[in-house]
């Protein structure tokens, strides 16, 4: 009997033995495949943060007082109250947390596809049933989609990844009228400049998830959620805060006021580059979805060939061939001007249409 078959006898049904999520690690001149910011924090800011980190004992667990101080400082920097805030290990942990407190066996979540795969991945391992609404690349979630089903969790991504578009006006409000936890993913809010946080006061079932990973700090893995104090408390209890975070993450959060001006500056540069690349696409006759994120989804004649040729020329973009409805598309993250210029130059040399 094969060892894998033996192991499956004592593991839970549905556990996958497929390789974990991977990306190309080939040498590159332009890394435009993971929706990261192309800019790092200035060295002078890093020096200050490392000095603050040295103030804590690395042989000791982070204490609740550090988490409380970090929450208070971070909340002040972003304009919310600490009781409405949870700090997490990236946005993925917020997705998992939503399933842990509102999902589970005999409970249902609504997901609009195509979208970030973690929404369905986390549901599978939490035994939450999923209602998938499959949309094409240029379709958006609409109010009637919400009215057709009953769900314990409704996930709405604004703007959506990988399409970069917003839902129809009123979709979030329609979802909030239901007896559901409404999880609004605003991971790309620095680039879209649009939030639904003004609805928090009147709607205790609204939970907003954000990430610093798209704005210069993917290597830190710091996310945050904004919601009603009871939801925050339930999620913090589930994660046994502060022990789900490291001292590094908490120090970064505590001194976010030093970082935030740089993130805003970088985001504005990326927005300008996004519009420049979009204009170039139009001039080149490339079909694309107008994006509010830090990436653009575009359509090509032979996606696998385009992806391979760009990779061999040192330009890494994202292949989407495994995502239903996107077999004709690829996605490019907006990088520095010189990276975007190289991407456009190499793409223009290929038979993309």
C-alpha positions in Angstrom: 0.0 0.0 0.0 1.4 3.4 -1.0 2.4 5.6 2.0 0.1 8.4 0.9 -2.9 6.0 1.0 -1.9 5.0 4.5 -1.6 8.5 5.7 -5.0 9.5 4.3 -6.6 6.9 6.6 -6.1 9.1 9.6 -6.4 12.5 8.1 -9.6 14.4 7.6 -11.5 13.9 4.4 -10.8 16.5 1.7 -7.2 17.2 2.7 -5.2 18.0 -0.4 -1.7 16.5 -1.3 -1.2 18.9 -4.2 1.8 21.3 -4.1 1.3 24.5 -2.1 0.9 27.8 -3.8 4.0 28.7 -5.7 5.3 31.3 -8.1 8.2 31.4 -10.5 11.6 32.2 -8.8 13.5 32.4 -12.1 15.9 35.4 -12.5 14.1 38.5 -13.5 14.5 42.1 -14.5 10.9 43.0 -13.7 8.9 41.2 -11.0 5.3 42.0 -11.9 3.4 38.8 -10.7 2.3 39.1 -7.1 0.6 42.5 -6.6 3.4 43.8 -4.4 4.6 47.4 -4.3 7.8 47.9 -6.3 9.2 50.2 -3.6 10.8 49.3 -0.3 10.7 51.5 2.8 13.6 53.9 3.0 16.6 52.7 5.0 16.3 55.5 7.5 12.8 54.4 8.4 14.0 50.8 8.7 16.8 51.8 11.0 14.3 53.6 13.4 12.0 50.5 13.4 14.9 48.1 14.1 16.0 50.3 17.0 12.5 50.1 18.4 12.5 46.3 17.9 15.7 46.0 19.9 13.9 47.5 22.9 12.0 44.2 23.3 13.2 40.8 24.5 13.1 38.3 21.7 13.1 35.4 24.1 9.7 36.6 25.5 6.3 36.3 24.0 4.6 39.6 23.0 2.6 40.9 25.9 -1.0 42.1 25.8 0.1 45.6 26.7 2.3 45.7 23.5 -0.7 44.6 21.4 -2.9 47.2 23.1 -0.4 50.0 22.5 0.1 48.9 18.9 -3.6 48.9 18.3 -4.0 52.3 19.8 -1.2 53.9 17.7 -2.2 52.1 14.5 -5.9 53.0 15.0 -5.0 56.7 15.5 -2.9 56.6 12.3 -5.7 55.3 10.1 -8.5 57.2 11.8 -10.4 54.6 13.7 -11.0 53.6 17.4 -8.9 50.8 18.8 -12.0 48.8 19.9 -13.0 48.6 16.2 -9.6 47.2 15.1 -7.8 43.9 15.0 -4.2 43.4 13.8 -3.5 40.1 12.0 -0.9 38.2 10.1 -1.9 39.5 6.7 -5.4 39.6 5.2 -5.4 35.8 4.8 -5.8 35.5 8.6 -8.8 37.8 8.5 -10.5 35.5 5.9 -9.8 32.5 8.1 -11.1 34.4 11.1 -14.3 35.2 9.4 -14.9 31.5 8.7 -13.9 30.6 12.2 -16.5 32.9 13.8 -19.3 32.8 11.3 -18.7 29.7 9.1 -18.5 26.0 9.8 -20.5 22.9 9.3 -24.0 23.5 7.9 -23.3 27.2 7.3 -23.0 28.9 3.9 -20.8 31.6 2.4 -21.3 33.6 -0.8 -18.3 34.1 -3.1 -18.1 35.9 -6.5 -15.7 34.2 -8.9 -13.2 34.9 -10.3 -11.5 36.2 -7.2 -8.7 35.6 -4.7 -8.5 31.8 -4.2 -8.1 32.0 -0.4 -11.9 32.7 0.0 -12.7 29.2 -1.3 -9.5 27.6 0.0 -10.2 28.6 3.6 -13.9 27.5 3.4 -12.9 24.0 2.4 -10.8 23.5 5.5 -13.4 25.1 7.7 -16.2 22.9 6.3 -18.2 25.9 5.2 -20.5 25.4 2.3 -20.0 27.8 -0.6 -22.3 29.4 -3.1 -20.3 30.5 -6.0 -21.5 33.1 -8.5 -19.4 32.7 -11.6 -18.9 35.9 -13.5 -16.9 36.6 -16.7 -13.9 38.9 -16.5 -15.8 42.0 -17.3 -18.9 41.2 -15.2 -19.4 42.6 -11.7 -21.4 41.5 -8.7 -25.0 42.9 -8.8 -27.7 43.5 -6.2 -29.9 40.7 -7.6 -27.1 38.2 -6.9 -27.3 39.0 -3.2 -31.1 38.7 -3.2 -31.1 35.3 -4.7 -29.4 33.4 -1.9 -29.3 33.2 1.9 -25.8 33.1 3.5 -24.1 33.4 6.8 -21.1 35.2 5.2 -21.0 37.3 2.1 -17.6 38.1 0.7 -17.3 41.2 -1.5 -13.9 42.3 -2.8 -13.6 46.0 -3.6 -11.8 46.3 -6.0 -11.7 42.7 -7.0 -8.5 40.7 -7.6 -7.7 39.8 -10.4 -10.2 41.9 -12.3 -9.6 45.3 -10.6 -13.3 46.4 -10.8 -15.9 47.4 -8.2 -19.3 45.8 -7.7 -22.5 47.5 -8.8 -23.6 50.4 -6.7 -25.7 49.3 -3.8 -24.3 45.7 -3.6 -22.7 46.2 -0.2 -25.7 48.0 1.1 -28.0 45.2 -0.1 -25.7 42.6 1.5 -25.8 44.5 4.8 -29.6 44.3 4.8 -29.3 40.5 5.1 -28.8 38.5 8.3 -25.1 37.9 7.3 -21.6 38.8 8.2 -20.6 41.0 5.3 -16.8 40.8 4.7 -15.7 43.6 2.5 -12.1 43.1 1.3 -10.4 46.5 0.8 -6.9 45.2 0.4 -6.3 47.7 -2.5 -7.9 50.7 -0.9 -4.6 52.7 -1.2 -5.0 52.5 -5.0 -8.8 52.7 -5.3 -9.2 55.5 -2.8 -12.6 54.2 -2.0 -13.9 52.6 1.2 -17.2 51.4 2.7 -16.1 52.2 6.2 -18.7 55.0 6.5 -21.3 52.2 6.8 -19.8 50.7 9.9 -21.6 52.9 12.4 -25.1 51.8 11.2 -24.3 48.2 10.3 -22.8 46.0 13.0 -22.6 43.1 10.5 -20.0 44.9 8.3 -16.4 43.8 8.6 -13.7 45.5 6.5 -10.4 43.7 5.8 -7.3 45.5 4.7 -3.6 44.6 4.2 -0.3 46.5 4.1 1.1 43.8 1.8 0.1 45.7 -1.3 1.6 48.9 -0.1 5.3 48.3 0.5 5.2 45.7 3.3 4.4 42.3 1.8 7.4 40.8 3.7 6.0 41.9 7.1 2.6 40.2 6.7 0.6 42.7 8.6 -3.2 43.0 8.0 -6.0 44.6 9.9 -9.7 44.3 10.2 -12.2 47.0 11.1 -15.6 46.2 12.6 -18.0 46.2 15.5 -16.3 45.6 18.9 -18.1 42.3 19.4 -16.8 41.0 16.0 -13.3 42.2 16.9 -13.5 40.6 20.3 -14.7 37.3 18.9 -11.8 37.2 16.3 -9.2 38.3 18.8 -10.4 35.5 21.2 -10.2 33.0 18.4 -6.6 34.0 17.6 -5.6 34.3 21.3 -4.3 37.8 20.6 -1.5 39.0 20.9 0.1 35.5 20.4 -0.9 35.3 16.7 1.6 38.1 16.0 5.3 38.6 16.4 7.1 41.5 18.1 8.2 42.7 14.7 4.6 43.0 13.4 3.5 44.8 16.6 6.4 47.2 16.5 5.6 48.0 12.8 2.0 48.6 13.8 2.9 50.7 16.8 5.0 53.0 14.7 2.8 53.0 11.6 2.8 56.8 11.6 6.4 56.8 10.5 5.5 54.5 7.6 2.2 55.8 6.4 3.5 58.9 4.5 5.7 56.7 2.4 2.9 54.3 1.6 0.7 57.2 0.4 3.5 58.6 -1.8 4.3 55.2 -3.3 0.6 54.5 -4.0 0.2 57.8 -5.9 3.2 56.9 -8.1 1.7 53.5 -8.8 -1.7 55.0 -9.6 -0.1 57.3 -12.2 1.9 54.3 -13.7 -1.3 52.2 -13.8 -3.0 54.9 -15.9 0.0 55.2 -18.1 0.2 51.5 -18.8 -3.6 51.5 -19.4 -3.2 54.2 -22.0 -0.4 52.3 -23.6 -2.6 49.2 -23.8 -5.3 51.2 -25.5 -2.8 52.5 -28.1 -1.5 49.0 -28.6 -5.0 47.6 -29.1 -4.9 45.4 -26.1 -8.2 44.5 -24.4 -8.1 45.0 -20.7 -10.3 45.5 -17.6 -9.9 49.1 -16.3 -8.4 48.6 -12.8 -8.7 50.3 -9.4 -6.0 48.1 -8.0 -2.2 48.0 -8.5 -2.5 45.5 -11.3 -4.2 45.2 -14.7 -6.0 42.1 -16.2 -5.5 42.0 -19.9 -6.5 39.6 -22.8 -4.1 38.1 -25.2 -4.3 35.6 -28.1 -2.1 32.9 -26.6 -1.7 33.5 -22.8 0.6 30.5 -22.2 3.0 31.6 -25.0 2.9 35.2 -23.9 3.6 34.2 -20.3 6.5 32.0 -21.3 8.1 34.4 -23.6 7.9 37.3 -21.1 9.3 35.0 -18.4 12.3 34.1 -20.6 13.0 37.8 -21.3 13.1 38.5 -17.5 9.5 39.8 -17.1 7.4 37.9 -14.6 3.7 38.3 -14.9 0.8 36.2 -13.5 -0.7 33.3 -15.5 -4.4 32.8 -14.7 -5.0 29.6 -16.8 -6.2 27.7 -13.7 -8.9 30.2 -12.8 -12.4 29.5 -14.4 -13.3 32.2 -16.9 -9.9 33.7 -17.3 -8.1 31.3 -19.6 -7.6 34.1 -22.2 -6.2 36.5 -19.7 -3.0 37.3 -17.8 -2.3 39.8 -15.1 0.5 42.3 -14.7 1.3 44.1 -11.4 2.3 47.7 -11.8 6.0 48.2 -11.1 8.5 51.0 -11.3 8.5 53.0 -14.5 11.5 51.2 -15.9 9.9 47.8 -15.1 6.7 48.8 -16.8 8.6 50.1 -19.8 10.5 46.8 -20.2 7.2 44.9 -19.9 5.5 47.0 -22.6 8.6 46.8 -24.8 8.8 43.0 -24.6 5.0 42.5 -24.9 5.0 44.7 -28.0 7.4 42.3 -29.7 5.1 39.4 -29.2 1.9 38.3 -31.2 -0.5 39.3 -28.4 -3.5 39.8 -30.7 
